[in-house]
Amino acid sequence: MDVLFVSSEVAPFSKTGGLGDVAASLPGALSARGHRVAVVTPRYGGIDPQRHGFTWLTTSLEARGERCGLWLKKGGPGTPAVYLLEHDLFYGFRRNPYGEGGSDYPDNPARFAFLARAALELPRALQFRPAVVHFNDWQTALGPWFLRAEHHDDPWLAGARSVFTIHNLAYQGMFAKSFMDLLGLPWSIFRLDGGVEFHDQLNFMKAGLSFADALTTVSPNYAREILTVEGGYGLDTVLRSRSGDLFGILNGIDDREWDPARDPHLPVHYDRRDLRGKVRVKAALQAELGLPVKPHVPLVGLVGRLADQKGIDLLAAATPALLRSDAQFALLGSGQREFEEFFAWVGRERPDRFAARIGFDEGMAHRIEAGSDLFLMPSRFEPCGLNQMYSLRYGTPPVARAVGGLVDTVEDYDGWKRGNGFLFGPLDPVALVVATRRALDVWRDVRAWRGIQERGMDIDFSWERSAERYEALYRGLAEG
């Protein structure tokens, strides 16, 4: 099949979170299965196309009277073609996808409505006839409406069906209703039932939920959670009305980049059959972080955004109790200033037990995943989560809250011969401490711990499985 894949970010060209990784990996996995995939994303000011191997096309496209230039990174067998849209709304003084200095760009509604419209002009410009157009998150959520309303007689999109993926329902793209006219949207769709109205505002996410032919999200359990009042962020009624069109498909990981047997960021490699290298990676990481190099003291890692969504407030409250355990802690991340300042202070106060690196370092992220004995993920909510999959692949059992995709990937250790990690339920620092101490107790049982590690490392989290499910969904839409 021919597939048009539209995303506001695609790694490594642009990335603020998991969306960028998915938009890089899923099209690649689909291409590897023999499909022709064209990925469309903006050229932001921070992207140097030539450095990434793009070439400028003489062909341009036009959306609502606005001309848009194109850069192409050619695809081939097993590789998708990637198109960068060059327009002043994305390029010029804007280096980032969504905003700067903690503030969103005020014209984001116009920017991302243009992204969806311009992407749908690509088939005509390139004589490419997709069977499916796959839109992602609120930034492209007007796309299914544009496909229905503005391209119903377009021969290059004749019969094309739309898929809309919810990566994080908490971010919905809500704007003043005055943007209806500015974006050229008919007021007939500004309605509560099956439209784009939400508390007298324009809600981009709701447009995708209302008008796409099929809806997906990034894990089976998250698909169930968003149908509830607690997990639906006000859109649960809309989602329940479309529950027959909603599919939870677990994200995958790039198992070539995240592979302890060949990871270039590690000083020593290892695999499931021989974990001796992991001990040496731990020692090197302890030295790198300035922690005492003690193989018989467990090292607990955390990598990620320092934000409430990730349960970092739970970790902050639990830190005094955790530091009373005979363990070391390695934290890498950035986010809310109060958390950055708190963990930096803890690191200064307890350099023998706690190492904090504020910011992001890709190599260190890999080394913490590999060198830690445990990995913490106390998330408030987690649509899918990737770090727990990295941890399992690296033989680092997670201690995770039982939400979202964490439930689909982490099986709680039962005290005998089942489980690959440790789950806790209550949104409470005491529950985090209890689960962590339970894991630390099991860590001292060498045979039991080796079994937990091996069960985690045995799981196939590659994109191949996810791509197979998307392929089946696409085929069902195209043939239906």
Buried (B, 14 or more C-beta within 10 A) or exposed (E): BBBBBBBBBBBEBBBEBBBBBBBBBBBBBBBBBEBBBBBBBBBBEEBEBEEEEBEEBEEBBEBEEEEBBBBBBEBEEEBBBBBBBBBEBBBEEBEBBBEEEEEEBEBBBBBBBBBBBBBBBBBBBBEBBBBBBBBBBBBBBBBBBBBEBBBEEBEBBEEBBBBBBBBBBEBBBBBEBEBBEBBEBEEEBBEEEBBBBBEEBBBBBBBBBBBBBBBBBBBBBBBBBBBEEEBBBBBBEBBEEBEEBBBBBBBBBBBEBBBBEEBEBBBBBBBBEEBEBBBBBBBBBBEBBEBEEBEEBBBBBBBBBBBBBBBBBBBBBBBEBBBEBEBBBBBBBBBBEEBBEBBBEBBEEBBEBBBBBBEEEEEBBBBBBBBBBBBBBBBBBBBBBBBBBBBBBBBBBBBBBBBBBBBBBBBBBEEEEEBBBBBBEEBBBEBBBBBBBBBBEBBEEEEBBEBBBBBBBEEEBBBEEBBBBBBEBBEEBBEE
